[in-house]
């Protein structure tokens, strides 16, 4: 990775991309050693050729929901079996929005265990299955929150010596309006933020937000996302590593263009 790149200056170890939002083929131009591809439904899984092109020069981590058909190690694993050998995986329970009723009813723990037997270098997403994920001993893939640094320190103090990767929406701008347009809606969905917002269903969560709502959303953006100038974000990523994080994965919440430089 180029030491003069935006990714490096911001202190990011990897970049996460959402295939429903951008052309994954463009990721070959991102100067990052690791690219993580989120799962947003089977129809958005990149084709094999695109993944192979990206994996030629970069570590690729493909998020795979272990309860979903095609990725279920205890059932239909046809999509997982067809992945290029060079591609690693991030094993997750899977967001309910991307699963059928039948898939949501499947047990997570035995499927994580079975998937790790065939792909032992996989990361495990901790969202909604924190204890199960910890029990696997695999690299923990945590979503940034206001308590992340405290939890990292506690885990290290308790003797946990495994790898912990922290995922965070990232906005390389200190413009409040830009930040809110990029992550306002995202942070508004976090439970503590939702409870702190004014009880007005018509309240805006983007750059149009005003008053108390705007204050809450901007504070939450600093808790649940990496926002600010490259130097600002670098301070935050350094703090996460100092607290015990192994790596920081940034998702370009606004656009991938700034991350191409």
matplotlib code that plots the C-alpha trace (Angstrom):
import matplotlib.pyplot as plt

x = [0.0, 1.3, 2.4, 1.2, -2.3, -5.4, -6.1, -2.7, -2.9, -6.3, -4.8, -7.2, -6.0, -8.8, -11.7, -15.2, -17.4, -21.1, -21.7, -25.2, -23.8, -20.6, -18.9, -16.7, -14.4, -13.3, -11.8, -8.7, -7.8, -8.0, -4.5, -5.4, -3.9, -7.3, -10.8, -13.9, -17.1, -20.3, -23.3, -26.5, -28.3, -27.5, -28.2, -25.4, -22.6, -19.9, -19.2, -16.3, -14.2, -14.5, -13.5, -10.5, -9.3, -9.5, -7.8, -4.9, -3.2, -5.3, -6.5, -10.3, -12.7, -16.2, -19.0, -21.1, -24.2, -24.0, -27.7, -28.4, -28.9, -25.7, -23.5, -25.0, -22.3, -25.0, -27.1, -26.8, -23.2, -23.0, -22.0, -19.4, -17.9, -17.6, -15.5, -12.0, -9.4, -7.6, -10.7, -11.1, -14.4, -16.2, -18.7, -21.9, -25.3, -26.7, -28.9, -32.6, -33.4, -31.4, -32.7, -36.0, -38.1, -36.7, -33.1, -33.7, -34.9, -31.6, -29.2, -26.1, -23.6, -23.3, -23.1, -20.2, -18.4, -18.9, -17.9, -14.7, -13.7, -13.6, -12.4, -10.3, -8.8, -12.2, -13.3, -16.5, -19.0, -20.0, -23.2, -26.1, -24.0, -21.2, -20.7, -20.9, -18.4, -16.0, -16.3, -15.0, -11.6, -11.6, -10.8, -13.6, -15.3, -16.8, -19.1, -17.8, -19.9, -19.5, -18.3, -15.8, -12.7, -13.8, -14.7, -11.4, -9.5, -11.6, -11.0, -7.3, -7.2, -9.1, -6.4, -8.1, -5.2, -7.0, -7.4, -10.2, -11.1, -13.3, -15.7, -16.8, -18.6, -16.0, -16.5, -13.3, -14.8, -15.2, -18.3, -21.2, -23.7, -21.6, -21.2, -25.0, -25.9, -23.5, -24.1, -27.0, -29.6, -27.2, -26.5, -30.1, -30.9, -28.6, -30.8, -29.2, -29.3, -32.9, -34.0, -32.1, -33.6, -36.7, -40.0, -41.0, -41.5, -40.9, -37.5, -34.8, -31.6, -29.5, -28.1, -31.6, -31.6, -31.8, -31.8, -31.6, -31.8, -28.7, -26.7, -27.6, -26.8, -23.4, -22.4, -23.4, -21.5, -18.3, -19.4, -20.5, -18.4, -15.0, -15.5, -13.4, -10.2, -7.6, -5.8, -8.9, -9.7, -6.1, -6.4, -9.5, -7.9, -4.8, -6.9, -8.8, -5.5, -4.1, -7.2, -6.6, -8.0, -5.9, -7.1, -9.6, -11.9, -13.4, -16.6, -16.7, -20.1, -20.1, -18.1, -15.1, -13.5, -11.5, -10.1, -8.7, -6.0]
y = [0.0, 3.4, 5.3, 8.5, 7.3, 8.6, 5.2, 5.2, 8.7, 8.1, 5.0, 2.5, -1.0, -2.1, -0.7, -2.3, -1.9, -2.3, -3.9, -2.5, 1.0, 0.9, -0.9, -3.4, -3.5, 0.0, -1.3, -2.4, 1.3, 1.6, 1.6, -0.8, -4.1, -5.6, -5.1, -6.4, -6.9, -6.6, -8.9, -7.1, -10.1, -12.8, -10.6, -8.3, -10.9, -9.9, -12.4, -14.8, -12.9, -9.6, -11.2, -12.9, -9.7, -7.9, -10.8, -10.8, -8.0, -7.5, -9.6, -10.0, -10.8, -11.7, -11.4, -14.6, -15.1, -18.7, -19.0, -18.1, -20.6, -20.8, -20.1, -22.5, -25.1, -27.4, -27.1, -25.4, -24.1, -23.9, -20.2, -20.6, -23.6, -21.7, -18.9, -18.5, -20.2, -16.9, -15.3, -15.2, -14.9, -12.9, -15.2, -13.5, -14.5, -12.3, -9.2, -10.4, -8.0, -10.2, -13.5, -15.4, -16.5, -20.0, -18.8, -16.6, -19.6, -21.5, -21.9, -19.7, -21.4, -24.8, -23.1, -20.8, -23.8, -25.8, -22.9, -22.3, -26.0, -25.4, -21.8, -21.5, -18.1, -16.4, -13.5, -13.7, -10.8, -10.2, -8.3, -9.9, -13.0, -11.6, -14.5, -17.1, -15.2, -14.9, -18.6, -19.4, -17.9, -16.4, -12.8, -10.8, -8.3, -5.6, -2.7, 0.6, 2.0, 4.5, 1.7, 0.0, 1.4, 0.5, -3.0, -3.5, -2.5, -4.8, -7.8, -7.2, -6.8, -10.1, -11.9, -12.1, -12.2, -12.8, -10.4, -7.8, -5.8, -2.8, -1.8, 1.8, 4.0, 6.6, 10.2, 12.1, 15.6, 17.9, 19.6, 18.9, 18.8, 16.3, 14.1, 14.1, 13.4, 10.5, 8.9, 10.7, 8.1, 5.3, 6.7, 7.5, 3.8, 3.0, 2.3, 4.8, 7.5, 6.8, 7.1, 10.5, 12.1, 14.3, 12.4, 13.8, 11.4, 14.1, 15.1, 15.1, 12.9, 14.4, 17.8, 19.3, 18.3, 21.3, 22.0, 19.1, 16.5, 17.9, 18.0, 14.4, 13.2, 15.0, 13.6, 10.1, 10.4, 10.6, 7.6, 5.3, 6.4, 7.8, 11.4, 14.4, 15.3, 12.6, 13.7, 13.5, 10.0, 9.0, 10.1, 7.9, 4.8, 5.2, 5.3, 2.1, 0.3, 1.6, 0.3, -3.2, -3.2, -5.2, -3.4, -0.8, -1.3, 1.8, 1.8, 4.9, 6.2, 9.1, 8.0, 5.8, 8.6, 10.1, 6.7, 6.2, 8.8]
z = [0.0, -0.9, 2.2, 0.6, -0.1, 1.5, 3.0, 4.7, 5.9, 7.5, 9.3, 7.7, 7.3, 5.0, 2.9, 3.0, 0.0, -0.6, -4.0, -4.3, -4.0, -6.2, -9.0, -7.2, -10.2, -9.3, -6.1, -8.0, -8.0, -4.2, -2.7, 0.2, 1.0, 2.0, 0.6, 2.4, 0.3, 2.3, 1.6, 0.4, -1.1, -3.5, -6.5, -5.5, -4.9, -7.4, -10.2, -10.0, -12.6, -10.8, -7.5, -9.1, -10.7, -7.4, -5.5, -7.9, -6.0, -2.9, 0.0, -0.6, 2.3, 1.1, 3.7, 3.7, 5.8, 7.1, 7.3, 3.7, 0.9, -1.1, 1.9, 4.5, 5.5, 6.8, 3.7, 0.3, 0.1, -3.7, -3.7, -1.0, -2.8, -6.0, -4.5, -5.8, -3.5, -3.0, -1.4, 2.4, 4.2, 6.8, 8.4, 9.7, 11.0, 8.3, 8.4, 8.6, 5.7, 3.3, 4.6, 4.0, 6.9, 6.7, 6.6, 9.7, 11.7, 11.2, 14.1, 13.9, 16.2, 14.5, 11.1, 12.2, 13.5, 10.3, 8.1, 10.1, 9.6, 5.9, 6.0, 9.3, 8.4, 8.2, 10.3, 12.3, 12.5, 16.0, 15.4, 17.4, 18.1, 20.2, 22.6, 19.9, 17.8, 20.7, 21.4, 17.9, 18.6, 15.1, 14.2, 15.7, 13.3, 15.4, 14.4, 15.9, 18.7, 21.5, 23.8, 21.4, 23.0, 26.5, 25.4, 23.6, 26.7, 28.8, 26.5, 26.5, 30.2, 30.6, 28.5, 25.1, 22.6, 19.4, 16.5, 16.6, 13.4, 13.8, 11.0, 10.7, 8.1, 7.2, 5.9, 5.0, 5.6, 8.5, 6.9, 9.2, 6.3, 4.4, 7.4, 8.1, 4.5, 4.6, 8.0, 9.6, 8.7, 9.7, 13.2, 13.8, 13.6, 16.5, 19.5, 22.0, 19.3, 18.3, 22.0, 22.3, 19.2, 19.6, 19.5, 16.1, 13.3, 10.8, 12.1, 9.4, 9.9, 7.1, 6.5, 6.9, 10.6, 13.0, 16.7, 19.2, 16.4, 14.7, 17.9, 18.7, 15.2, 15.0, 18.4, 17.3, 14.1, 16.2, 18.2, 15.5, 12.5, 11.6, 10.4, 9.8, 8.0, 7.2, 10.4, 12.5, 11.3, 11.9, 15.5, 15.8, 14.1, 16.2, 19.4, 18.4, 17.8, 21.1, 22.9, 21.5, 18.0, 15.5, 12.4, 11.3, 8.3, 6.8, 4.7, 2.4, 3.4, 1.0, -2.1, -2.9, -4.9, -2.0, -1.2, -4.7, -4.2]

ax = plt.figure().add_subplot(projection="3d")
ax.plot(x, y, z, "-o")
ax.set_aspect("equal")
plt.show()
